[in-house]
Amino acid sequence: MTVPSFQCGIAVLGCDKNTADAEHFAGLLDLDAGREITVLCPGFPEDDLPHLDAVVLFTCAFIHDAKEESVEAILRWVNHREAFGFPRQIYVAGCLSQRYADELKKEIPEVDAWVGISDLQKLKALLLEKAPRTYCAVSSCSSGSRKRLDNKPYAFLKIGDGCDHACSFCIIPAIKGRLHSRPSQEILDEAKVLIESGVRELNLVAQDCTAYGRDLYAEYRLQHLLADLCAIPGDFWIRCLYCYPGGITEALLEEITAQPKIVPYLDIPLQHTAPKVLKAMQRPAHALNIGDLICQIREKVPGITLRTTMLIGFPGESLTDHRHLLRFMESMPFEWLGAFPYSREEGTEATLMKKQLRRDTITRRCNEVLELQAFITEAFNMSRENKTVRALIEGYDDERNCWIARSASEAPEVDGVIFVESKTPLKQGSFIDVRLMRTELYDMVARPATEI
């Protein structure tokens, strides 16, 4: 008699590092003998949700909105179980659990267990302990295993976690601890498996990618890791995300220029540009001349696409500081920019600072930044019209009846996309040349170059 599998759903909130952690956890459950546990990625309760035996939520606690989103997701699962009787087990992992487990146990006692960010093995043991004995085979996977939760042609490759910086608004070091880089061979092994599975874009992520290796090696740094990744056989892209400005060296820029597999793209989280605000934020290298750095990057890597994030409404941010940021955006435009309203995070120095801004002031300034950036990004996209670029086909959009793709200039999940109108079917995970035809603000519409 065939015994139905024990089904575990995984729901991911927050940053792409959570996505990587969730897939590592799925790898721990990926058993050989008949695959007794089926790992699903169902998202959140819907009408057609399978009858899950368990669900694991990977949560975020970086900012107020992320915490609220995580708590709301937990409550949706709790309410779903009360209404329909499944999933039988609910587990919460990630940053929210790491930071607030004691409080949340009292507030939401329906959750079966709260597990910290580094306790994937413990989480696995808890889940298997509750599963029927039939399904509790011993996993043959190593601790570094990874199981994809989707068939997307890109993946986030975590090269480290934790942070040695002491930004006054950030709680991450208190949650994740100091910088801990992953050994290079472990990263390279995982990258090879991902590429062999069909991944065509590796997005390197960490709290600060440019800090990679400082805690492990005397000299081996991000540029050396990039060179080793590029040596892996195959046709694929590598993209560097979260590169702090103080860590962007000439050696790193030379590696990006020299290696065709590294897309000319950098995500540089500035958070602000006004010197007074950067100093109050205790940003690393806050005295660095950002304008000079941007000019150096664009000179060393012609055609590079730059992305940044800005934190708006930090305590003490004056109207002059805000206008400084807007002027900088106009004079040193980033092709992509995300803006986030400041929120008080308990346990951070900024929470105790005087001159906290009114919420309506923060919202208004944030909107002004986003409105300006919309014009900048649209102008960037319009400048690319009628150009031919290499694009990675991600999948098909049924609503628009076209294919979805990205070029080197768009990072997954945060930037725009390219809608490819093709007369013939395209292959997901393939690279093709497309002609960019017109702009739709953040997105572009294109056709295969062979059809022009």
C-alpha positions as CSV (number, residue, x, y, z in Angstrom):
1,M,0.0,0.0,0.0
2,T,1.3,3.4,-0.9
3,V,1.5,5.8,2.0
4,P,0.9,9.5,1.2
5,S,3.9,11.7,1.7
6,F,4.2,14.1,4.7
7,Q,3.8,17.5,3.1
8,C,5.7,20.5,4.5
9,G,5.0,24.0,3.1
10,I,7.6,26.7,3.3
11,A,6.6,30.4,3.2
12,V,9.3,33.1,2.8
13,L,9.1,36.7,3.8
14,G,11.7,39.4,4.0
15,C,15.1,39.5,2.2
16,D,16.6,37.2,-0.4
17,K,18.9,35.8,2.3
18,N,15.8,34.2,3.8
19,T,15.1,32.6,0.4
20,A,18.6,31.0,0.5
21,D,18.0,29.8,4.1
22,A,14.6,28.4,3.2
23,E,16.1,26.4,0.3
24,H,18.9,25.1,2.6
25,F,16.2,23.9,5.0
26,A,14.3,22.3,2.2
27,G,17.5,20.5,1.3
28,L,17.8,19.1,4.8
29,L,14.3,17.6,4.4
30,D,14.9,16.2,0.9
31,L,15.2,12.5,1.8
32,D,16.3,9.7,-0.6
33,A,14.1,6.8,0.4
34,G,10.9,7.4,-1.6
35,R,11.1,11.1,-0.7
36,E,8.9,10.6,2.3
37,I,8.6,14.3,2.9
38,T,7.3,16.5,0.1
39,V,8.5,20.1,0.4
40,L,6.2,22.7,-1.1
41,C,6.3,26.5,-1.5
42,P,2.6,27.3,-1.3
43,G,2.9,31.0,-0.3
44,F,0.0,31.8,2.0
45,P,-3.4,30.3,2.7
46,E,-5.5,30.2,-0.4
47,D,-8.6,28.3,-1.5
48,D,-6.6,25.7,-3.4
49,L,-4.0,25.2,-0.7
50,P,-3.0,21.6,-0.3
51,H,-3.7,19.8,3.0
52,L,-0.3,20.5,4.5
53,D,0.9,18.5,7.5
54,A,3.3,21.4,8.5
55,V,4.3,24.9,7.4
56,V,7.5,26.7,8.2
57,L,7.6,30.5,7.9
58,F,10.9,32.3,7.4
59,T,10.3,35.8,8.8
60,C,11.9,39.2,8.8
61,A,12.4,41.8,11.6
62,F,14.6,44.4,9.9
63,I,12.1,47.3,10.0
64,H,8.6,47.9,11.4
65,D,6.7,47.1,8.2
66,A,8.6,43.8,7.8
67,K,7.8,42.8,11.4
68,E,4.1,43.6,10.8
69,E,4.0,41.6,7.6
70,S,5.6,38.6,9.3
71,V,3.2,38.7,12.3
72,E,0.2,39.0,9.9
73,A,1.4,36.0,7.9
74,I,1.7,33.9,11.1
75,L,-1.8,34.9,12.2
76,R,-3.2,34.0,8.7
77,W,-1.8,30.5,9.1
78,V,-3.1,30.2,12.7
79,N,-6.5,31.3,11.6
80,H,-6.4,28.9,8.6
81,R,-5.6,26.0,10.9
82,E,-8.5,26.9,13.2
83,A,-10.9,27.1,10.3
84,F,-9.8,24.0,8.3
85,G,-7.8,21.8,10.6
86,F,-4.5,22.1,8.7
87,P,-1.6,22.5,8.7
88,R,-1.2,20.5,11.9
89,Q,2.1,22.1,12.7
90,I,3.2,25.7,12.4
91,Y,6.8,26.7,12.9
92,V,8.4,30.2,12.7
93,A,12.0,30.7,11.8
94,G,14.2,33.6,10.8
95,C,14.9,37.1,12.3
96,L,11.5,37.7,13.9
97,S,11.8,34.4,15.8
98,Q,15.4,35.1,16.7
99,R,14.6,38.5,18.2
100,Y,11.1,38.2,19.7
101,A,10.6,34.5,20.4
102,D,9.9,35.0,24.2
103,E,7.3,37.7,23.6
104,L,5.6,36.0,20.7
105,K,5.3,32.7,22.5
106,K,2.9,34.5,24.9
107,E,1.1,36.5,22.2
108,I,0.7,33.6,19.7
109,P,0.8,30.4,21.7
110,E,-0.8,28.5,18.7
111,V,2.7,28.3,17.0
112,D,4.3,24.9,17.7
113,A,7.9,26.3,17.8
114,W,9.9,29.4,17.3
115,V,13.4,28.7,15.9
116,G,16.3,31.1,15.5
117,I,18.2,31.9,12.4
118,S,21.0,29.4,12.8
119,D,19.0,26.5,14.0
120,L,17.9,24.7,10.8
121,Q,19.0,21.4,12.2
122,K,16.9,21.9,15.3
123,L,14.0,22.9,13.1
124,K,14.3,19.8,11.1
125,A,14.4,17.6,14.3
126,L,11.3,19.3,15.6
127,L,9.4,18.7,12.4
128,L,10.4,15.1,12.0
129,E,9.7,14.4,15.7
130,K,6.1,15.2,15.1
131,A,5.9,13.4,11.7
132,P,4.6,9.8,11.6
133,R,7.5,7.4,12.2
134,T,7.1,6.0,8.7
135,Y,8.4,9.3,7.3
136,C,11.4,9.8,9.7
137,A,14.1,8.4,7.5
138,V,17.6,9.7,8.0
139,S,18.5,12.4,5.5
140,S,21.5,11.7,3.3
141,C,22.0,15.4,2.6
142,S,24.9,17.3,4.0
143,S,24.4,20.5,6.0
144,G,25.3,22.5,2.9
145,S,22.5,20.9,0.7
146,R,20.0,23.0,-1.0
147,K,16.6,22.3,-2.6
148,R,15.1,24.8,-5.1
149,L,11.6,25.9,-4.2
150,D,10.8,27.1,-7.7
151,N,12.1,26.8,-11.2
152,K,13.3,30.3,-11.7
153,P,16.5,30.6,-13.7
154,Y,18.2,32.7,-11.0
155,A,19.2,32.0,-7.4
156,F,20.5,34.0,-4.4
157,L,23.8,32.7,-3.3
158,K,24.6,33.7,0.3
159,I,28.3,34.3,0.8
160,G,28.1,35.5,4.4
161,D,25.8,36.9,7.1
162,G,26.0,39.1,10.1
163,C,27.6,42.5,10.2
164,D,30.6,44.3,11.8
165,H,29.2,47.8,11.1
166,A,27.4,49.7,13.9
167,C,24.8,51.8,12.0
168,S,22.7,53.6,14.6
169,F,19.4,52.6,12.9
170,C,20.1,48.9,12.3
171,I,19.3,46.0,14.5
172,I,20.8,43.3,12.3
173,P,24.1,42.9,14.2
174,A,22.1,42.3,17.4
175,I,20.1,39.6,15.6
176,K,22.7,38.0,13.4
177,G,25.9,38.8,15.2
178,R,29.2,39.8,13.7
179,L,30.3,39.1,10.1
180,H,30.7,35.4,9.4
181,S,31.7,34.6,5.8
182,R,31.1,31.2,4.3
183,P,34.1,29.2,3.3
184,S,34.9,29.8,-0.3
185,Q,34.8,26.1,-1.2
186,E,31.4,25.7,0.3
187,I,30.1,28.6,-1.8
188,L,31.8,27.2,-5.0
189,D,30.3,23.8,-4.4
190,E,26.8,25.2,-4.0
191,A,27.3,27.4,-7.1
192,K,28.2,24.4,-9.2
193,V,25.1,22.5,-8.0
194,L,22.9,25.5,-8.8
195,I,24.3,25.9,-12.3
196,E,24.0,22.2,-13.0
197,S,20.3,22.4,-11.9
198,G,19.6,25.1,-14.6
199,V,20.3,28.3,-12.8
200,R,21.7,30.9,-15.1
201,E,22.2,33.8,-12.7
202,L,23.9,33.8,-9.4
203,N,23.1,36.8,-7.2
204,L,25.6,37.1,-4.4
205,V,24.1,38.3,-1.2
206,A,25.3,39.1,2.4
207,Q,24.7,42.0,4.8
208,D,27.8,43.5,3.1
209,C,29.3,41.6,0.2
210,T,32.4,43.8,0.1
211,A,33.3,42.6,3.6
212,Y,33.5,39.0,2.4
213,G,36.5,37.1,3.7
214,R,37.8,39.5,6.3
215,D,37.0,37.2,9.1
216,L,38.3,34.0,7.4
217,Y,41.3,34.8,5.2
218,A,44.4,36.9,5.3
219,E,44.0,38.1,1.7
220,Y,41.1,36.3,0.0
221,R,38.4,38.8,-0.7
222,L,35.3,39.3,-2.9
223,Q,37.2,39.8,-6.1
224,H,39.0,36.5,-5.6
225,L,35.7,34.7,-4.9
226,L,34.3,36.2,-8.1
227,A,37.3,35.0,-10.1
228,D,36.8,31.5,-8.8
229,L,33.1,31.5,-9.5
230,C,33.7,32.7,-13.0
231,A,36.0,29.7,-13.5
232,I,33.0,27.3,-13.1
233,P,32.1,25.9,-16.5
234,G,28.8,27.1,-18.1
235,D,27.0,30.0,-19.5
236,F,25.7,32.1,-16.6
237,W,25.7,35.5,-15.0
238,I,27.0,36.7,-11.7
239,R,25.5,39.8,-10.0
240,C,26.9,41.5,-6.9
241,L,24.3,42.9,-4.4
242,Y,24.7,44.9,-1.2
243,C,28.2,46.3,-1.8
244,Y,28.9,49.0,0.8
245,P,30.6,52.0,-0.7
246,G,33.7,51.9,1.5
247,G,34.4,48.3,0.4
248,I,34.3,49.0,-3.4
249,T,38.0,48.8,-4.3
250,E,39.9,49.3,-7.5
251,A,40.7,45.5,-7.5
252,L,37.0,44.7,-7.3
253,L,36.1,47.0,-10.2
254,E,38.9,45.5,-12.3
255,E,37.5,42.0,-11.7
256,I,34.1,43.1,-12.8
257,T,35.5,44.6,-15.9
258,A,37.7,41.7,-16.7
259,Q,35.2,38.9,-16.3
260,P,32.4,38.6,-18.9
261,K,30.3,36.5,-16.6
262,I,30.0,39.3,-14.1
263,V,27.3,41.7,-15.1
264,P,28.2,45.4,-15.0
265,Y,25.8,46.1,-12.1
266,L,26.3,47.1,-8.4
267,D,23.8,47.5,-5.6
268,I,25.4,50.1,-3.3
269,P,23.2,50.9,-0.2
270,L,24.0,54.5,0.6
271,Q,21.1,55.3,2.9
272,H,21.7,59.0,2.5
273,T,24.0,61.6,1.0
274,A,24.0,64.5,3.5
275,P,27.2,64.3,5.5
276,K,25.5,65.3,8.8
277,V,22.9,62.5,8.4
278,L,25.5,59.9,7.4
279,K,27.5,60.7,10.5
280,A,24.5,60.5,12.8
281,M,23.7,57.1,11.1
282,Q,27.2,56.0,11.9
283,R,27.5,54.7,8.4
284,P,30.9,53.0,7.6
285,A,33.1,55.4,5.6
286,H,30.6,58.2,6.2
287,A,33.2,60.8,5.3
288,L,33.8,59.1,1.8
289,N,33.1,61.4,-1.1
290,I,30.2,59.5,-2.7
291,G,30.2,61.6,-5.8
292,D,33.9,60.8,-6.5
293,L,33.2,57.1,-5.9
294,I,30.3,57.0,-8.4
295,C,32.5,58.8,-11.0
296,Q,35.3,56.3,-10.4
297,I,32.9,53.3,-10.7
298,R,31.4,54.6,-14.0
299,E,34.9,55.4,-15.4
300,K,36.3,51.9,-14.5
301,V,33.3,50.0,-15.6
302,P,31.7,51.7,-18.7
303,G,28.0,51.1,-19.0
304,I,27.6,49.9,-15.5
305,T,24.1,50.0,-13.9
306,L,23.9,51.2,-10.3
307,R,21.2,50.7,-7.7
308,T,21.0,52.1,-4.2
309,T,18.6,52.4,-1.2
310,M,17.9,55.5,0.8
311,L,16.5,55.8,4.4
312,I,14.3,58.8,4.6
313,G,13.4,60.8,7.7
314,F,16.2,59.8,10.0
315,P,16.2,61.7,13.3
316,G,17.5,65.2,12.8
317,E,17.2,65.1,9.0
318,S,16.6,68.8,8.2
319,L,14.9,70.1,5.1
320,T,18.4,71.2,3.9
321,D,19.5,67.6,4.3
322,H,16.5,66.3,2.3
323,R,17.2,68.8,-0.5
324,H,20.9,67.7,-0.5
325,L,19.7,64.2,-1.2
326,L,17.4,65.3,-4.0
327,R,20.1,67.4,-5.6
328,F,22.5,64.5,-5.4
329,M,20.0,62.2,-7.1
330,E,19.7,64.7,-10.0
331,S,23.5,65.3,-10.3
332,M,24.6,61.7,-9.7
333,P,21.6,59.6,-10.9
334,F,21.3,55.9,-10.0
335,E,19.4,53.9,-12.6
336,W,17.5,52.2,-9.8
337,L,16.7,53.5,-6.2
338,G,14.6,52.2,-3.4
339,A,13.5,54.6,-0.6
340,F,12.3,53.5,2.8
341,P,10.7,55.6,5.6
342,Y,12.6,55.6,8.8
343,S,11.0,53.7,11.7
344,R,12.1,53.5,15.3
345,E,13.6,50.1,16.0
346,E,13.9,49.2,19.7
347,G,17.4,48.4,20.7
348,T,19.0,50.8,18.3
349,E,20.8,54.1,19.1
350,A,18.6,56.0,16.7
351,T,15.5,55.2,18.7
352,L,16.8,57.4,21.6
353,M,17.8,60.3,19.4
354,K,16.2,63.6,19.7
355,K,14.5,65.4,16.8
356,Q,12.4,62.4,15.7
357,L,10.5,63.5,12.6
358,R,6.7,63.5,12.3
359,R,5.3,60.5,10.3
360,D,3.6,62.8,7.8
361,T,6.9,64.6,7.1
362,I,8.7,61.3,6.6
363,T,6.0,60.1,4.2
364,R,6.0,63.3,2.2
365,R,9.8,63.3,1.8
366,C,9.8,59.6,0.9
367,N,7.2,60.2,-1.8
368,E,9.3,63.1,-3.2
369,V,12.3,60.9,-3.5
370,L,10.3,58.1,-5.2
371,E,8.7,60.5,-7.6
372,L,12.1,62.0,-8.6
373,Q,13.5,58.5,-9.1
374,A,10.6,57.5,-11.3
375,F,11.6,60.3,-13.7
376,I,15.3,59.2,-13.5
377,T,14.5,55.5,-14.2
378,E,12.1,56.3,-17.0
379,A,14.7,58.5,-18.7
380,F,17.3,55.7,-18.3
381,N,14.9,53.2,-19.9
382,M,14.0,55.6,-22.7
383,S,17.8,56.0,-23.5
384,R,17.9,52.3,-24.1
385,E,15.1,52.2,-26.7
386,N,16.1,50.7,-30.0
387,K,19.2,49.1,-28.5
388,T,19.8,45.3,-28.6
389,V,20.7,43.7,-25.3
390,R,21.3,40.1,-24.0
391,A,18.4,39.0,-21.9
392,L,17.6,36.0,-19.6
393,I,14.2,34.5,-20.2
394,E,12.5,34.0,-16.8
395,G,9.1,32.7,-17.8
396,Y,5.8,33.5,-19.5
397,D,3.2,36.1,-18.5
398,D,-0.3,34.7,-19.3
399,E,-2.0,38.0,-18.7
400,R,0.1,40.0,-21.2
401,N,0.7,37.0,-23.5
402,C,4.4,37.6,-23.6
403,W,7.6,36.4,-22.1
404,I,9.3,38.0,-19.1
405,A,13.1,38.7,-19.2
406,R,15.8,40.7,-17.6
407,S,19.0,42.1,-19.0
408,A,22.2,42.8,-17.1
409,S,20.6,46.1,-16.0
410,E,17.8,44.6,-14.0
411,A,18.3,42.7,-10.7
412,P,15.6,40.1,-9.9
413,E,12.6,41.0,-7.8
414,V,13.6,44.7,-7.1
415,D,14.1,46.3,-10.6
416,G,11.9,46.4,-13.6
417,V,11.6,43.6,-16.2
418,I,11.5,43.3,-20.0
419,F,8.3,42.1,-21.6
420,V,9.4,40.2,-24.8
421,E,6.7,39.9,-27.5
422,S,7.8,36.9,-29.6
423,K,6.1,35.2,-32.5
424,T,7.6,31.9,-31.5
425,P,7.9,30.2,-28.1
426,L,11.0,31.0,-26.1
427,K,12.9,28.7,-23.7
428,Q,12.8,29.6,-20.0
429,G,16.4,29.9,-18.7
430,S,17.8,30.8,-22.1
431,F,19.8,33.9,-23.1
432,I,18.6,35.7,-26.2
433,D,19.3,39.0,-27.9
434,V,16.3,41.4,-27.7
435,R,15.6,44.8,-29.2
436,L,14.2,47.2,-26.7
437,M,11.2,48.8,-28.4
438,R,9.5,51.1,-25.8
439,T,9.4,52.1,-22.2
440,E,6.6,51.5,-19.6
441,L,8.2,53.6,-16.8
442,Y,10.1,50.9,-14.8
443,D,9.6,48.1,-17.4
444,M,10.4,47.8,-21.1
445,V,8.8,46.0,-24.1
446,A,11.1,44.2,-26.5
447,R,11.1,41.8,-29.4
448,P,13.7,39.0,-30.2
449,A,16.4,40.5,-32.3
450,T,15.9,37.7,-34.8
451,E,12.4,39.0,-35.5
452,I,13.3,42.6,-36.2
